[in-house]
């Protein structure tokens, strides 16, 4: 058995119904927002995951494994609550748990 880190990772597609960004201060000199609500409609395999963590291929099981989201990790975004804005978002553990419970989406290659 072996595992290989690949140049791919996971990302989510988020339905922004009942979703909001709440200001939580600053991170690296930019506004920091907590992403609250919404529904994950898809998990995608992408070339540049926003969480900046690549997946690994596990040969014995023929599985691709890695994190999809990391609680409280600051993620650089170009969109704030009022439109284009350089900022950071994070998802709380509670929000990620709700995504997991309510996920009924699809797995995709790319967005």
N, C-alpha and C positions, 0 to 999 in steps of 0.2 A: 504494500500500500504506500502511496505517496500523495502529497498535496503540493499544488503549485499555485502561487499567487498569480492571478491573471490581470490584465489591464482593463478590467470591467468591474462594475459594482452595481448596486441597486439604488433605485430612486422611486419615489411615489408620484402618482398623479392624484391631486386633491380636488374634490368637488367642494367649492367654496360656499355652498349653501349652509347657512347657520355658522359661518366662519368669521373670525375677526382677528385683528392684530392689536395687542395691547402694549403700550409703551412701558418698558421696564428699566429705563436708564440708558447708559451708553456702554459700548464695547469697542475697544480700539478706536475711540474717538467718533464712532458712528452710532446712530440710534439703534437700540436693541428692543425688539418686539417679541412678545410671546404669541405664538400661533395657537389659537383656541378654536375648537370645533372643527367642522368640516367632516368629510367622509373620504377615505382613501378608495378610489375607484380602480386603481391599477398599481401593480408593482412592476417596474421595468428594469431590464438589464441595460445599463448605459456605459458609455466610454469614460465619462467623468462624473462620478457620483458626487452629489453636493456635500455628503458627509466626509468625502476625501478618504474613504477606506475601500480598498479593493476586495473583491471576493477571492475565494480559493476553490480550486477544483480538487475534490477528493476522489482519487482513482478507484479505490476499492468499491465504493458505492455509486460511482458515476454521478456525484452530486456537486452542485455549485453552492457554496455556503458563504455567508457573510452577513454583517448587520445591514438592516434596511434603514433604521433610524436609531439614533443614540439620544437618550433623554438629556435635556439641558445643553446639548452641544450647540455652540454658536455657529450658524451657517450664513455665509455672506449671500445677500440677495440684492437685486436691483429694483425691488418693488416694495414700497411701504404701504401704509393704510390709505394714503391719498394719491397713489400713482407712483410713477418712477422716482426712485430714491435709493441711494447707496445706504445699505443698512444691514443689520444682522437679525435673523430670526432664531428662535429655539422652540422646541416642543417639549412640554413637561412629560414626566413619566406617566401621569394620569391621562393626558391626551393621547399618548402613544398606546396605552392600555385600551382606551376606548376605540382607537383605530383597529387594534387587533381583534377586539370583540366583535366589531361591526363590519369587518372586511368581508365583502362578498363580490369582490372585483375579479380582475383577470391578471394574468402574468403576461408581460409583453417584452419584446426585444426592442429597445429604444422607445422614445415617447412618440 
